[in-house]
Amino acid sequence: MKCKGINLFIVFVFLFIQACSTNKQISSSVPIEIIETSEIIKNTKRAEVKFDNLRNRVKVDYNDGKSIQTVILSLRASEDENLWISASMIVPIAKVLITNERIVFYEKFQKTYINEEIDKIMRAAGIKRPVELLQNLLFGRPLSDINKGDWDRIENSNYYVLQSKSGIQNTVFINPESFQIQQQRIYLPLISSLLTIDYGNFKRIDENLVPTSVRITSMRGSDVISINLEYSQYDFPDNLTFPMDIPEGYKLKTLDEIIK
């Protein structure tokens, strides 16, 4: 009986070593041709930024081809639930709090504010969890859930490239060594628009490998808008608050009025 137990232990150790060896072989400076798409997806999910609470400081450069504006953001997030942003240009100018059900926003120039439910609007647009979508965009996670739906693998000499087969056309470029997303593209055929998000300058903080620079480019015909984000002061605190008090005397607006 003891010999059987020892043999089983040896087999278990052998299998464990094999599994570890396999994991080591998956990481490579160049794409591995024989790797299964399911393994790419599994390792990409494993490499995603994970947090309960996150905060950082963001320098934003907005360029629409006519002018360039720079804004400094203080950003706070609880994973997939809350996104709070305070914006300043030397002095504070605006705040926004987005949950999956509501948006609260105010700005100091025109002294206007929004306090509106968005869950129905988001569902009509096919977006069930808008905060999760925004956080995925900001922190280098796939905009479409790669665990769901079918994905084609596209040959590329530098990256693992996956493209969704149905729904919104989402193409994801994955670093073969770290399995971090280097770029993702979203094509919106109804408005003939291509959205490209590039992630760079990854830095290890606690257990996470996080991007410290993000470039968002929107192309629609000859119109190009670029937004460069530079992150600093990443922090993963145990607790966070999301203060959002509308100043007195501000005028209520709707989302439709702001968008127009």
C-alpha positions in Angstrom: 0.0 0.0 0.0 2.8 2.3 0.9 4.5 1.6 -2.5 1.3 2.5 -4.3 1.1 5.7 -2.4 4.7 6.6 -3.2 4.1 5.7 -6.9 1.0 7.9 -7.0 3.0 10.7 -5.4 5.7 10.4 -8.0 3.2 10.4 -10.8 1.6 13.5 -9.3 4.9 15.3 -9.0 5.8 14.3 -12.6 2.5 15.7 -13.9 3.0 18.9 -11.9 6.5 19.4 -13.3 5.1 18.8 -16.8 2.4 21.3 -16.2 4.9 23.9 -15.0 7.2 23.2 -17.9 4.2 23.7 -20.3 3.4 27.1 -18.7 7.0 28.2 -19.1 7.1 27.2 -22.7 3.9 29.3 -23.4 5.7 32.5 -22.6 7.9 33.5 -25.6 9.3 36.6 -27.1 7.6 35.7 -30.4 4.2 34.0 -31.0 4.2 30.2 -30.8 2.4 28.7 -33.8 1.1 25.5 -32.2 -0.4 27.2 -29.1 -4.2 26.7 -28.9 -6.4 29.8 -29.0 -7.9 28.6 -25.7 -4.5 28.8 -24.1 -3.9 32.3 -25.3 -7.3 33.4 -23.9 -6.6 31.6 -20.5 -3.2 33.3 -20.1 -4.5 36.7 -21.2 -7.3 36.5 -18.6 -4.7 35.5 -16.0 -2.5 38.5 -16.8 -5.3 41.1 -16.5 -5.2 43.9 -14.0 -7.1 42.8 -10.9 -8.1 45.1 -8.1 -10.8 45.9 -5.5 -9.9 49.6 -5.4 -7.6 51.6 -7.6 -6.6 55.2 -7.8 -4.1 57.2 -9.9 -3.3 60.5 -11.4 -3.7 61.0 -15.2 -2.3 63.6 -17.6 -4.6 63.8 -20.6 -3.7 65.4 -23.9 -6.6 65.8 -26.3 -5.9 66.5 -29.9 -8.7 66.9 -32.5 -6.4 68.2 -35.3 -7.4 71.8 -34.6 -6.2 72.3 -31.0 -4.5 70.5 -28.2 -5.8 70.6 -24.6 -4.3 69.2 -21.5 -6.2 68.2 -18.4 -5.1 66.5 -15.2 -7.4 63.9 -13.8 -7.6 62.3 -10.3 -9.1 58.9 -10.9 -10.7 56.4 -8.5 -12.3 53.1 -9.3 -13.8 50.1 -7.5 -13.6 47.2 -9.9 -16.5 47.1 -12.4 -18.8 49.1 -10.1 -17.7 52.8 -9.7 -15.6 55.2 -11.8 -14.9 58.6 -10.2 -13.0 61.4 -12.0 -12.0 64.9 -10.8 -10.6 67.1 -13.6 -8.5 70.2 -13.2 -6.7 72.8 -15.4 -4.6 74.5 -12.8 -7.9 74.7 -10.8 -10.7 72.1 -10.4 -13.1 72.3 -13.3 -15.4 69.2 -13.2 -16.3 65.9 -11.5 -18.0 62.8 -12.7 -19.2 59.6 -11.0 -20.3 56.7 -13.2 -22.0 53.6 -11.9 -23.7 50.9 -13.9 -27.0 52.5 -13.2 -26.4 56.3 -13.1 -24.1 59.2 -14.1 -23.6 62.2 -11.9 -21.5 65.1 -13.4 -20.9 68.8 -12.9 -18.7 71.4 -14.5 -17.7 74.8 -13.1 -17.6 76.9 -16.3 -21.3 77.0 -17.1 -22.3 75.8 -13.7 -24.3 72.9 -15.0 -24.8 69.3 -13.7 -26.3 65.9 -14.7 -27.9 63.4 -12.4 -29.4 60.8 -14.6 -30.1 57.0 -14.8 -28.2 55.4 -17.7 -29.0 51.7 -17.3 -31.9 51.8 -19.8 -29.8 53.7 -22.3 -26.9 51.3 -21.9 -29.1 48.3 -22.3 -30.6 49.7 -25.5 -27.0 50.1 -26.8 -26.3 46.5 -25.8 -24.0 47.5 -22.9 -24.9 45.7 -19.7 -22.1 47.0 -17.5 -20.8 50.4 -18.7 -18.3 50.8 -15.8 -16.7 47.5 -16.6 -16.4 48.6 -20.3 -14.7 51.9 -19.4 -12.3 50.2 -17.0 -11.4 47.6 -19.6 -10.5 50.4 -22.0 -8.5 52.4 -19.4 -6.6 49.5 -17.9 -5.8 47.3 -20.9 -8.4 44.6 -20.7 -10.4 43.3 -23.7 -13.4 45.5 -24.5 -15.3 42.3 -25.5 -15.2 39.3 -23.1 -12.8 36.9 -24.7 -14.2 34.0 -22.6 -17.5 34.4 -24.5 -18.2 34.0 -28.2 -15.9 32.7 -30.9 -12.6 34.2 -31.8 -10.4 33.8 -34.9 -6.6 33.8 -34.6 -4.9 36.0 -37.2 -1.3 35.2 -38.1 1.2 37.9 -36.9 4.9 37.7 -36.4 5.0 39.9 -33.3 1.7 39.3 -31.4 -1.1 36.8 -30.8 -4.0 38.5 -32.6 -7.5 37.5 -31.9 -10.6 38.8 -33.7 -14.2 38.4 -32.7 -16.4 36.4 -35.1 -19.7 38.1 -34.2 -21.0 41.3 -32.7 -18.9 44.4 -32.6 -15.6 43.7 -34.5 -13.0 43.6 -31.8 -9.4 42.8 -32.7 -6.9 42.3 -29.8 -3.1 42.3 -30.1 -1.5 40.3 -27.2 2.2 40.4 -26.1 3.4 36.7 -26.4 5.8 37.1 -23.4 3.6 38.9 -20.8 0.1 38.2 -22.3 -0.7 41.9 -21.8 -2.8 43.6 -24.4 -0.6 45.9 -26.5 -3.4 47.2 -28.8 -7.1 46.6 -29.4 -9.3 47.9 -32.3 -13.0 48.3 -32.5 -14.7 48.9 -35.8 -18.2 50.5 -35.8 -19.7 49.9 -39.2 -22.8 52.0 -38.6 -20.8 55.2 -38.3 -17.7 53.9 -40.3 -15.5 54.6 -37.3 -12.4 52.8 -36.1 -11.3 53.1 -32.5 -7.7 52.0 -31.7 -6.3 51.8 -28.2 -2.5 51.3 -27.6 -1.1 50.4 -24.3 2.6 50.8 -23.3 5.2 51.4 -20.6 4.0 48.6 -18.4 5.0 48.7 -14.8 4.7 46.1 -12.0 2.9 47.4 -9.0 2.0 44.9 -6.2 0.7 41.8 -8.1 -0.3 43.7 -11.2 1.5 44.6 -14.4 -0.2 47.8 -15.4 0.1 50.2 -18.4 1.3 53.7 -17.6 0.5 55.1 -21.0 -2.6 54.7 -23.2 -3.2 56.2 -26.6 -6.8 56.3 -27.9 -7.3 57.2 -31.6 -10.7 57.6 -33.2 -10.8 57.7 -37.0 -13.9 58.6 -38.9 -13.3 59.4 -42.6 -10.7 62.2 -42.6 -11.4 63.2 -39.0 -8.9 61.9 -36.4 -9.0 62.5 -32.7 -6.3 61.3 -30.4 -6.3 61.2 -26.6 -3.0 60.4 -24.8 -3.2 59.3 -21.2 -0.1 59.2 -18.9 -0.7 57.4 -15.6 1.2 58.1 -12.4 0.8 57.4 -8.7 -0.9 54.0 -9.1 -2.3 52.9 -5.8 -4.5 50.0 -4.7 -6.0 51.1 -1.3 -8.1 48.9 0.9 -10.9 51.6 1.0 -12.0 54.4 -1.2 -14.6 57.1 -1.1 -16.3 58.7 -4.1 -17.4 62.2 -3.0 -20.0 63.7 -5.3 -21.9 66.8 -3.9 -23.4 69.1 -6.5 -22.7 72.8 -5.6 -25.6 75.0 -4.9 -27.0 77.1 -7.7 -26.0 74.8 -10.6 -28.5 74.2 -13.5 -29.7 70.7 -14.2 -29.0 69.4 -17.8 -29.9 66.1 -19.5 -27.4 63.9 -21.3 -29.1 64.7 -24.6 -28.6 68.4 -24.1 -24.9 67.9 -23.2 -24.3 65.6 -26.2 -25.9 68.1 -28.6 
